[in-house]
Amino acid sequence: MLYSFAGAPDGQYPQYGVVIDSQGNLYGTTPEGGFGGCATYTCGTVFRITADGAETLLHTFGAISDRFTPVGGLVLDGKGNLWGATSIVLSFGAHHPVSGTVYGVHPPQ
């Protein structure tokens, strides 16, 4: 076992696989866990795990105005950026919630 998730603050229920960069770091998402801010539940994370098992949160989804609940896997582009999708966004001022977004995360080098 390389890493075990605890829920908060590091993420919960990783289920969409991981992508690996040229340095051997693994990147993935959790649909739950993190610091949250989504009422009574937490909203998910984007994480990096190094070859020695150290986890870094790259993004914690959480505010109602933020996207949350990442779904599916990540795509790693040639510049090291990560791209993914969320299933839910709530929009105040609109009559209907938005049904999801595409997001980008730019990991520190």
N, C-alpha and C positions, 0 to 999 in steps of 0.2 A: 504494500500500500504506500503510495506516494504522499497523499494528503487526505484528511478526513474533515468534512465540513461540519460546522457546529450550528449553523442557523443564523444567529446574529452575533457579531456583525459581519461574518465572512461569507455568507451565502448558504443556500439550502436547496437540496434536490437537483443537483446538476444532472441534466438528462439529454443534452443535445450534442454530445461529443465535444472534442477539442480540436484546435488547429495548432500547429507547431511552427515556430520561426527558425531561422537559420542558426540561432544560438541554442536551440533545444528547449526554449520556453514553451509551455503549453498555455493556451488561451481558451476561455469558455465563458458560459453564462450560467446563472442560476435563476429560475423564475421566481424564487422566493428568497428570503433572507436579506441580509444587509442591514443598514440602519433604519430604513423605512421612512415613514411619513405618510403612508397611505392608510389613514384611519387606523384600524385595529390590526392590520397585517403589514408585512414588509413587502417590498416591491421587486426585489431581484438585484443581481450584480453582474458585472463583467470582471473577470479575474485573470491573473497570470500566476502560474506555478512554475518555479524554476526546477532544474534537474535535481536539486538537493531538497525539494519539497517545500520551499518557502512560498507562501501565497501573498500576493499583493492585490488589493482591490483597485481596479482601474476606474470603475464607476459604480456608484450605488444609486439605483433608481429610487425615487422616493417622494418627491413633492407632487401634490395633485396636479400642478401645472407641468410637471415633468412627465416623460413617458415612463411606463412601467410594464412589468411582466414580459421580459425578453423571451422570444420563442424561436425555435430553430437554432441552427449553428451559426458560427461566425465565419466570415470570409476575411482572409488576410491578404492585403494587396502587396504589390512589389515594394512599396515604400514603408511597410510595417504598420499600416493603419488597419484597424479592425472595423468591419461593417456587419450590422445585424438588423433585426426587426423586433418591434414590440407588438403586443396584441391589443393594448389598451392605452388610450390617452383621454383624459377628461378635459373638456374645454369649457371654462366658465364664460358666460356671455353667448354661447352658442346653444341652440335648442337641443342639439343631439351630440352625444359623445363621438369623438373621432375613433375610428376602429383600429388604429395602429400607426406606426411610423417606421421609417428606416433611419438608423442612427450610425454615427461613426465615433470611434474612440481612437485616440492617438497616443499609444503607450510611450512612456518616457524611455529614453535610450539608455 
